[in-house]
Amino acid sequence: MLEFSKKILQKVSFDQDLFRKELQKSARWIGKNEIITLKVWALTSFAQYKDTILEVFDQIS
């Protein structure tokens, strides 16, 4: 599920609102042990959305 989430996020990264929506869904779908991996990957791959990524992961913590 993590790899699928990464593919989706790469495809929607052109739009910040869509990226946020898909990141929220991905964070709910993946297992608890993959949350940190997704967060680190998202922060390194999409630094332009750092505030959005941190906000999404703060909501699920």
C-alpha positions as CSV (number, residue, x, y, z in Angstrom):
1,M,0.0,0.0,0.0
2,L,2.9,2.3,0.7
3,E,4.2,2.1,-2.9
4,F,0.7,2.7,-4.3
5,S,0.4,5.8,-2.1
6,K,3.7,7.1,-3.4
7,K,2.7,6.7,-7.0
8,I,-0.6,8.5,-6.4
9,L,1.1,11.4,-4.6
10,Q,3.7,11.8,-7.4
11,K,0.8,12.0,-9.9
12,V,-1.1,14.7,-8.0
13,S,1.8,16.8,-6.8
14,F,1.0,19.5,-9.3
15,D,-1.9,20.7,-7.1
16,Q,-1.4,21.4,-3.4
17,D,-5.0,20.9,-2.4
18,L,-5.2,17.6,-4.3
19,F,-1.9,16.6,-2.8
20,R,-3.2,17.3,0.7
21,K,-6.3,15.3,0.1
22,E,-4.5,12.2,-1.2
23,L,-1.8,12.5,1.5
24,Q,-4.6,12.4,4.1
25,K,-6.2,9.3,2.5
26,S,-2.8,7.6,2.2
27,A,-2.0,8.3,5.9
28,R,-5.3,6.6,6.9
29,W,-4.8,3.6,4.6
30,I,-1.3,2.6,5.3
31,G,-0.3,0.7,8.4
32,K,1.0,2.4,11.6
33,N,4.5,1.1,11.0
34,E,4.6,2.8,7.6
35,I,3.5,6.2,8.7
36,I,7.0,7.4,9.5
37,T,8.3,6.1,6.2
38,L,5.6,7.9,4.3
39,K,6.3,11.1,6.2
40,V,10.0,11.1,5.6
41,W,9.6,10.2,1.9
42,A,7.0,13.0,1.4
43,L,9.2,15.6,3.1
44,T,12.2,14.6,1.0
45,S,10.3,14.3,-2.2
46,F,8.0,17.3,-1.9
47,A,9.9,19.9,0.1
48,Q,7.7,22.6,-1.4
49,Y,4.7,21.2,0.5
50,K,6.5,20.9,3.8
51,D,3.9,22.8,5.8
52,T,1.1,20.8,4.3
53,I,2.8,17.5,5.0
54,L,3.6,18.4,8.6
55,E,0.0,19.5,9.1
56,V,-1.4,16.3,7.8
57,F,0.8,14.1,9.9
58,D,0.2,16.2,13.0
59,Q,-3.6,15.6,12.6
60,I,-3.1,11.8,12.7
61,S,-0.7,11.7,15.6
